[in-house]
Every structure is written in C-alpha cells, then in structure tokens.
Amino acid sequence: MLVFSCKNENNAQTIEKESKSEMAKTLTEKERIEIVTYYLINERKLDKKDFHEIIFLNDIADGVNVIHYEGKDAFFSFKFSEALKFYNLNKKQK
C-alpha cells in the first residue's frame, strides 16, 4: 500500500502572510509602539534615550522609521513585520 501526502507550500505561505498583515492592521498605535520599542531595546540593543520618535510609514512594505535625535535627520528604517516577528517569538518564551 502506498500513501502520498501532498502539501501546497505556496498556499500555506500566502495564508501566513495574509494573517500577519491582518494582525498588524488590527493593532492600535500604542501596541505598535510597544512592539517596536521592545524590538529596539532587546534586538537592536538601544536604550530608550537613544531614539526620539517612532514613525510608521503608510506604505506597502510596512516600514518604520526611528529618529535618533529631536530636530535632526539621523534615522534608520526597518520593516514592522521584523519587529512583530521578534516580539512574538520572544514574548512566548517568557
């Protein structure tokens, strides 16, 4: 007797991406700031004093800009999904 198990990998990845996008859209601004702050402190090893403002970009790439100093143009960017993934993985372990 032969038994075959087939799995459509592309479909599973698409569903996973859609659910992440939906979850990110339902978060409040305060929750998103908490997630990014957690990511910056624990993954990027920054102190709260090292960043002045967190700006969420309304683009398809779910970008986040972090401004280092008030009144300056020093900033860096990353994807919110990167911070959310780190937050979810590490919060579950604690």
C-alpha positions as CSV (number, residue, x, y, z in Angstrom):
1,M,0.0,0.0,0.0
2,L,1.4,3.4,-1.0
3,V,0.3,6.6,0.7
4,F,1.2,10.0,-0.6
5,S,0.9,13.2,1.4
6,C,0.9,16.4,-0.6
7,K,1.2,19.9,0.8
8,N,0.9,23.1,-1.2
9,E,3.8,25.2,0.3
10,N,2.9,28.3,-1.7
11,N,-0.7,28.3,-0.4
12,A,0.5,28.0,3.2
13,Q,2.9,30.9,2.9
14,T,0.3,33.1,1.3
15,I,-2.1,32.4,4.1
16,E,0.6,33.1,6.7
17,K,1.5,36.4,5.1
18,E,-2.2,37.5,4.9
19,S,-2.8,36.7,8.5
20,K,0.3,38.6,9.6
21,S,-0.9,41.6,7.6
22,E,-4.4,41.5,9.1
23,M,-2.9,41.2,12.6
24,A,-0.7,44.2,12.1
25,K,-3.6,46.3,10.8
26,T,-5.7,45.5,13.9
27,L,-3.1,46.7,16.4
28,T,-3.5,50.1,18.0
29,E,-0.9,52.7,17.6
30,K,0.1,52.2,21.3
31,E,0.5,48.5,20.8
32,R,2.6,49.0,17.6
33,I,4.9,51.5,19.5
34,E,5.2,48.9,22.4
35,I,6.3,46.2,19.9
36,V,8.8,48.4,18.1
37,T,10.2,49.7,21.5
38,Y,10.6,46.1,22.7
39,Y,12.4,45.2,19.4
40,L,14.7,48.2,19.6
41,I,15.7,47.6,23.2
42,N,16.1,43.8,23.1
43,E,17.2,43.1,19.5
44,R,18.9,46.3,18.4
45,K,20.3,46.8,21.9
46,L,19.3,50.5,22.1
47,D,18.3,52.4,25.2
48,K,15.0,54.4,25.3
49,K,17.1,57.6,25.3
50,D,18.7,56.5,22.0
51,F,15.6,57.1,20.0
52,H,13.4,60.2,19.9
53,E,10.4,59.2,17.7
54,I,8.9,56.2,16.0
55,I,7.2,56.8,12.7
56,F,5.0,54.2,11.0
57,L,5.1,54.6,7.2
58,N,1.8,54.1,5.3
59,D,3.5,52.0,2.6
60,I,3.1,48.5,1.3
61,A,6.4,47.5,2.8
62,D,5.1,48.2,6.3
63,G,8.1,50.4,7.1
64,V,9.1,52.0,10.3
65,N,11.4,55.0,10.7
66,V,13.2,55.6,14.0
67,I,14.5,59.1,14.6
68,H,17.6,59.2,16.8
69,Y,17.6,62.9,17.9
70,E,15.0,65.6,18.2
71,G,15.3,68.1,15.3
72,K,17.9,66.0,13.4
73,D,17.7,63.9,10.3
74,A,19.5,60.9,11.8
75,F,17.2,57.9,11.4
76,F,17.1,54.3,10.4
77,S,14.3,52.2,8.9
78,F,13.2,48.6,9.1
79,K,10.0,46.6,8.5
80,F,7.4,46.4,11.2
81,S,6.9,42.7,10.4
82,E,10.5,42.2,11.5
83,A,9.8,43.7,14.9
84,L,6.5,41.9,15.2
85,K,8.1,38.5,14.5
86,F,10.8,39.2,17.1
87,Y,8.3,40.3,19.6
88,N,6.0,37.3,19.2
89,L,8.9,34.8,19.3
90,N,10.4,36.3,22.4
91,K,7.3,37.1,24.4
92,K,6.0,33.5,24.0
93,Q,9.3,32.2,25.5
94,K,9.0,34.3,28.7
